[in-house]
Each structure stands twice: as C-alpha cells, then as structure tokens.
Amino acid sequence: MIIVLKGGATAREIELVEEKIRSYGLTCHTSKGVERTIIGAIGDERHMQPEAFEGMECVEKVLRILKPYKLVSRDFQKEDTVVTVRGQKIGGGTVALIAGPCSVEGKEMMLGVGSRVASCGASFLRGGAFKPRTSPYAFQGLGEEGLRYLEEAREITGLPVATELMDPRDIDLVVRYADVIQIGARNMQNFRLLTEVGKLDKPVILKRGLSATIVEWLMSAEYIASEGNSQIILCERGVRTFETATRNTFDVSSIPVVKGLSHLPVIADPSHAAGKVGLVEPLAAAAIAAGADGVMIEVHPDPERALSDGPQSLRPDAFREMIPRLKKIAQAVGKTLANA
C-alpha cells in the first residue's frame, strides 16, 4: 500500500503516518520528492484498510499496489531513478559506457585496459576479481589482489569501478574497494546475498538470471530495495533458450518492458548476451535504441589469451571505433552518450 501525503506535510505528520503503519506490524519506506512525500507500507497488508489513513489531514490519497514487487514499481515512484557514482550517472537521459575485462588478470593488464577505455570515453570501469565459472578448474579470479589492481586503476583513470560479489562472506572486502557491486546472473536469486547488499549504501548492478522471468528479476530487486538500498541498476544479459547460435538469447524487449514497470535504470550486457565479438556492437546499438541507460562491454588487450570470455571481448581500438556509432544511436532516441 502507498500513502501519498499532501504537499507541505510536516515532519511530525510524516512520523504519525509511519507510526500507524508500524502499528499493523508493517515496515515503512519513505520517499521524499520535490512536491510530495510517499510512504510505502511493506509487509502483509491484508488487515490494513485504506480508510485508516484517508481520514488523516495530511494524506492526499491511498493506493494499493497489486504487483508483487512494491518499492521498485512505477506505482510507488513515477520518476526515473538516477544512480550517481563519483559524478557519473546511470539514468536521467544519458547512456553510460561500462567497460573493462571480464577478469582482472594482472596489474599491468588492468591498468593498461583502464587507461585505454577511459581515454575512449568510458564512464565506468569493470573487472572481475571473483569469477563464477561453470568449471571448477577454470580461472576463478585473483581475489583481493585483483581488487587492489582495480583500486589502482581507479586512482589513475578517475573512473568508478564495478566488480562482482559472489559470497556474503566477502562483502566487507569487496565494499572496501568497489564503487558498484555487481550481482551476477547465477546469483540473481541468492536471496541471502541480495538481503545483505540491500543493507549497504552502495549501488548494485543486478543481472537477470539465466532463465528468469521479468517478474522474478524485479522480485530480486525488491529484496534489495526492501532492506533500504534503492540504488539498483538492472542489467539484461540474455537468457537461456533453445538457440545455440549465440551464447544466450538477448531479450531486447525486456528493456522497454522493465522501464514501463519499474523506475529503476536498465543497462544491457551485449558481451555476455552474444558470446561473440562480432555481435557486441549490433546488440549494444539495439539496447540503446530500445531505451537502455547504459551498456556493459568487455574489453581486453589480447582476447586470444584472455583467461575468461576472450571470444566476446573487444580490443581497445575496436571499442574506441564503436563509440561514435553508438553516440549516433543515442542521439536518435533523445539521449546522450556519457563522456563521448
């Protein structure tokens, strides 16, 4: 249930509404906008009637949210959420470029790639220090050593860094180095992990699960939001289907669908969606045309020798050459390419 307060509602009036919500055993999520304050009642609201709030002088209207996801829905917040990290924005009419290698493989490699993508116009730097791999014998990442290289790359480039978190036991370590926490597709429904990152004051990229529906994806975002963290960025990275021509099937339709259902920014990962370097740019262009607020692209100096996902990684020069073309797509749909 959502309680919309009248303009100019005082702090005491807001407190009274929150106290009444808590008296029903529910929790409150208060969002103070420019003109209105909206309070979401979270929990089992079957025994809470709208009439209990409609008679309050400060209340403008009471709405029931029928969708299973509440806080991330458009019903709760009409305006688009814009996530800002170290001055870089995701959402709000710009298209962010998040670039870097799949895995942090060494200091020289990470600093070199970071400098190259920054000079091309990337707005975020990505790199995996902990890597979830299908085979237990594949390269699993450098752990804290990789995080230190990401930190050094941030100091050199000024770009905020995003890296994947796989285990709640690593939260304190990863938070110490990363500006943005990424939850990978395999962990989209790791509800313990989602609950823990929901307690952080740190932006979270939530990738869509391998076979997750859009509602399941949004419900996972709700787990994070329900703990108080509203800095959530949804990432479409393709889903598993019967098709074998590509690594995954890129669901470009999910971008406008989710943007209609939720106020959260949506980005796309064409590298994982395609699995093939020649498809990365066409899928990135399609994502931007469909309304994506950013694209995450894997860039490696020597893809043939990459320790993970080399076949889908662009060389730095190819990344640089692609940007002017993506810029035109962004302009065609009324957006700007960040830093380009």
PEPEUR-V423199 format. One record per backbone hydrogen bond with DSSP energy under -1.0 kcal/mol. NH is the residue of the N-H (numbers start at 0). CO is the residue of the C=O. Records with the same first field share a line. If there is no record, write none. Layout:
# PEPEUR-V423199
NH=CO / CO
This chain:
# PEPEUR-V423199
1=62
2=38
3=60
4=36
5=57
8=5
13=9
14=10
15=11
16=12
17=13
18=14
19=15
20=16
21=17
22=18
23=20
24=21
25=20
26=41
28=39
30=37
32=35
37=30
38=2
39=28
40=0
41=26
44=42
47=44
51=48
52=49
53=49
55=52
58=55
59=3
60=3
62=1
72=69
73=260
76=72
80=262
82=89
84=87
87=84
89=82
94=335
95=292
97=294
98=123
99=296
103=127
109=105
110=106
111=107
112=108
113=109
114=110
115=111
116=112
117=113
118=114
119=115
121=116
122=96
123=96
124=159
125=98
126=161
127=101
130=139
137=134
142=128
144=141
146=142
147=143
148=144
149=145
150=146
151=147
152=148
153=149
154=150
155=151
156=152
157=153
161=124
162=179
164=181
169=166
170=167
173=169
174=170
175=171
176=173
177=173
178=160
179=160
180=202
181=162
182=204
186=183
187=184
189=186
190=188
193=189
194=190
195=191
196=192
197=193
198=195
199=196
203=230
204=180
205=232
206=182
207=234
216=212
217=213
218=214
219=215
220=216
221=217
222=218
223=219
224=220
225=221
226=223
227=224
228=223
231=229
232=203
233=264
234=205
235=266
238=248
239=209
246=273
247=272
248=238
251=249
253=250
254=251
256=252
257=253
258=254
259=255
260=256
261=257
266=233
267=293
268=235
272=268
273=269
274=270
276=310
278=275
279=276
282=278
283=279
284=280
285=281
286=282
287=283
288=284
289=285
290=287
291=286
292=265
294=95
295=267
296=97
298=99
299=313
304=301
305=302
312=309
313=297
318=314
319=315
320=316
321=317
322=318
325=321
326=322
327=323
328=324
329=325
330=326
331=327
332=328
333=330
334=329
335=92
337=94
339=336
